[in-house]
Amino acid sequence: MARAVEPGFSGARRRLIETLQDKGIKDLAVLRAIDMVPRHKFVPESTRHRAYEDAALPIGAGQTISQPYVHARSLELLQLTGAERVLEIGTGSAYQTALLAELAAQVFSIERVSTLLERSRTLLSELGVRNVSLLLGDGTLGWSNYAPYDAIVVGAGAPHVPPALEAQLAEGGRLLLPVGDREEQVLAVFTKRGGQLERRDITPVRFVPLIGAGGWPPG
């Protein structure tokens, strides 16, 4: 479990929670997770003073930590109860990974950038997060060893649902994926019913491209 945010950030953290509530986030478990996980630990020191703004921030390697509202809305859409096995595609800063660790029983997270993965591994260990497993690899291929997953959340935009992720989603499970082109997408929730995916579009978003065999080619 992540440790609570240090007192020096408590005012900024409280304002962020209030901002998320004003924007319609109602899931108390999600709000508690955001309250518990120290977002400032997951951003570079140069932007640490902005850690609790409702804004996306660069984290290096051409990647970003998403706007807190996007994280909160995504996690709310997953409707986690605490008993699920979750697959995360794109560990990135590991902030969402830590949030998922507060909300689910087991989290399996894949990252293709080795420097980000190693930084995430160190940080999660320092924070005492024990229910997360990390893998360096192509996230579009999923992690078949531990499938099926009750929920899959993808932190990058794809042209379509990667076939491997559809196959690894449990019946009744939910897959959260930004779908569109390289520049703009729609955040969509796919629910597997009768072996088929039912799609529900949520809101326009802008994510980095999902690179891999089941997504976009590099470059």
Secondary structure as UniProt FT lines:
FT   HELIX           7..9
FT   HELIX           10..22
FT   TURN            23..24
FT   HELIX           28..36
FT   HELIX           39..42
FT   HELIX           45..50
FT   TURN            51..52
FT   STRAND          57..60
FT   TURN            61..62
FT   STRAND          63..65
FT   HELIX           68..78
FT   STRAND          85..89
FT   TURN            92..93
FT   HELIX           95..103
FT   STRAND          106..111
FT   HELIX           114..126
FT   TURN            127..128
FT   STRAND          132..136
FT   HELIX           139..141
FT   HELIX           144..146
FT   STRAND          149..154
FT   STRAND          157..158
FT   HELIX           163..168
FT   STRAND          169..180
FT   STRAND          185..193
FT   TURN            194..195
FT   STRAND          196..205
FT   TURN            213..214
//
